[in-house]
Amino acid sequence: MKRKRRAASKDYTKAMLPQSRKEIFFDVLKLQWRKLLLLGVITALFSLPLLVSALVGDAYAGSMIAAVGASEPEMQAMAAVSLLRFELLRGAVDLLLLLLFLIGLSGTLRVLRQLAWEENVHLPTEFAAGIRSNLGQLSALGLLCGVIALLCKLLLYFSTFYRSALTATVSLLPAAVSGLILLPAACICAVMIPVYANPFRANLKNAFYVYFSAPWRVMGTLAVCALFWLPALLPGLTMRVFGHLFAYLSIPVTLLAWTLFCYGKFDAFINREQCPELVGRGIYSAQAETEATQK
């Protein structure tokens, strides 16, 4: 039995096209939710090894703490060293697992770029093209951030052995600087990679330029996107697993919002002088269409 099609209550006009990036976000959310959901499942699957690593680390640390809780100070010191070695090894393994996750993220960034530009998307084709074009620079960015995060983590562990409170406090500065400066710039750079045909160093340099041009807006928007990761930080195995899955399943939505925000900043600080053809791409402008017709 064929399904009867209903006529729209009113004709679709060009005036109904998205005229701002905020409208693009809700337009994509409404019309392309199936693609976003599928991208969420894909990114969640690529993230499962990282989840397993985190659960193994939590279990090992919990058993170690429980075993030496009432032991002599010497045993506690030995346990701390053993835990430090384990975390160092797990951190190195996580770098490899991060590269695996970045394969999925490379394809996702390409698809989100097309959706943010309001262009047609054949998901398998665009996803594969994204892996080919984005994986190299995204891997360099991931390794850079991963190594710095691992070094900051080691400093935090070693800070517990310092006798001087001042020295222990100073050891926290690299983690603070990385979180407040490197992380926002890296998130901007990840959005730049699918857009500009620049070397990695140029993209990273431009990312810092955009960040320092509007630091409060960038940090505020990034903080809102980070709210989706809060459930993964709650204690308990169940919350850790479901929080992790929720965060990665929602990545296409939060990353789409972040991408559109970044595009606005790129227009303001880069595109108007360097890439005018990218200004307002995806946004319908009656004035621009009139000028194009007159030409």
C-alpha positions, 0 to 999 in steps of 0.5 A, a space after each residue: 500500500 503506497 503512502 499518500 504524500 501530503 502537500 506542504 501548507 505553503 510553498 518553499 521560498 528562498 527567504 526561508 533559507 538559513 540567514 545566519 549560522 544559528 539558523 543553519 544549526 537548527 536547520 541541520 538539526 531538523 533536516 539532517 538528524 539521521 546523519 548526525 545520529 549515525 556520526 555519533 554512533 561512529 565516533 562512539 565506536 571509535 572511542 570504545 578503546 579509550 573507554 576500556 583503557 579508562 575503566 582498566 585504569 580506574 580499576 587498577 588504581 582503586 585496587 591499589 589504593 584499597 590494598 595499601 590503605 592501611 599499610 606502612 608508609 614504605 609500602 604506600 610509597 612503593 605502591 605510588 611508584 607502581 601506580 605512576 609506572 602504570 599510568 605512564 604506560 597507560 598514557 603511552 597506550 592512550 596516545 595510540 588509541 587516540 590516533 585510532 579515534 582521530 580516524 573517525 573524527 577526521 571523517 566526521 569533521 569533513 561531513 560537518 563542514 559540508 553540513 555547515 556549508 549547507 551542501 549536499 552530503 553523501 555520508 560514505 563518500 564525504 567521510 572517506 574523503 575526510 579521513 584522507 584529507 584531515 587525518 595527517 594534520 589531525 594526528 599531529 594535533 592529537 599527538 601534540 596535545 596528547 604528549 603535553 597532557 601526559 607530561 602535565 599528568 606526570 607533573 601532577 603525580 610527582 607534585 605529591 612527592 614534593 616537600 615544598 608547597 610552593 614547588 608543588 603549586 608551581 608544578 600545577 602551572 603547566 596544566 593550567 596553561 595548557 587548559 586555558 591556552 593550548 586546549 582552546 587553540 587546538 579546538 579551533 585548529 581542528 575546525 580549521 584543518 578541513 577548511 584551509 589548505 595550509 600546512 599544520 604550523 600555519 593552521 595552528 598559528 592562525 588558531 592562536 590568532 583567532 583565540 587571542 582575538 576573542 578569548 572570552 567568547 571562545 572560552 565561553 562557547 567551549 565551556 558550554 560545549 564541554 557541559 556534555 562531558 560532565 556526566 562522564 566525570 561523575 563517580 561510579 562505573 555506570 555513570 562513567 560508561 553511560 556518560 562516556 557514551 553520551 558525550 561521544 554520541 553527542 559529539 556531532 551536535 556539539 561539534 556542529 555548534 562549535 564549527 559554526 561558531 568558529 566559522 563566524 570568527 574565521 569570517 571576522 579575523 581571517 576570511 575577509 582579507 585572506 579568503 573572501 569566498 568563504 565569508 558567510 558560506 552556507 548563509 543565504 543572502 538575497 543581496 549577494 544573490 542579486 549581485 551575482 545575477 547582475 554580473 
